[in-house]
Amino acid sequence: MRSLISRFVMCFLATILLCVFPCMVFAAGTVTGPVIKRVQVDGRVQRVTLTYTFTADGEAAMASATLDPATYGITGWYLYKIETTPGTPGATNGAWDFDATDAASFVQTRNLVDDRSSTASQEIIFNSGYPMILSTWTLSIGDNAVNNAVETIELTFTLN
């Protein structure tokens, strides 16, 4: 009986603490994905597309994601294209940015994916100087001020 009472008291105290201190839960948005699409030519994978969806929290904060190339078999592959597609609501129009930063803190997207639209899909195709993914990248969205904004980022990697 004593054990049952002590369990009840512990549960009651835990419930009170959760109600009194809700600010102890920190959210910074979410990232879902990636959705993976592989394109084969002559029975060999030549392109891999990874699609991530970033959703801001109620205070416009966006979470970041990590991309480990070994997980998807793309170590040493080249980033060929980035497509950004806004959701509803979109991030801050003409201001939000997407960055892919490598383990040495170099921005592999070279600021080419800055000042994106909140209403139209946009793409960047690297015509030269394709970034090669050799280490884990951190994927992040910055300069957003829209609560609950949704952005989809599609990264296409090519073998050569």
Helices and strands as residue ranges (DSSP letters): H 2-20, G 22-24, E 30-41, E 44-55, E 65-67, H 69-72, E 77-86, E 97-101, E 122-125, E 132-133, E 137-142, E 150-158
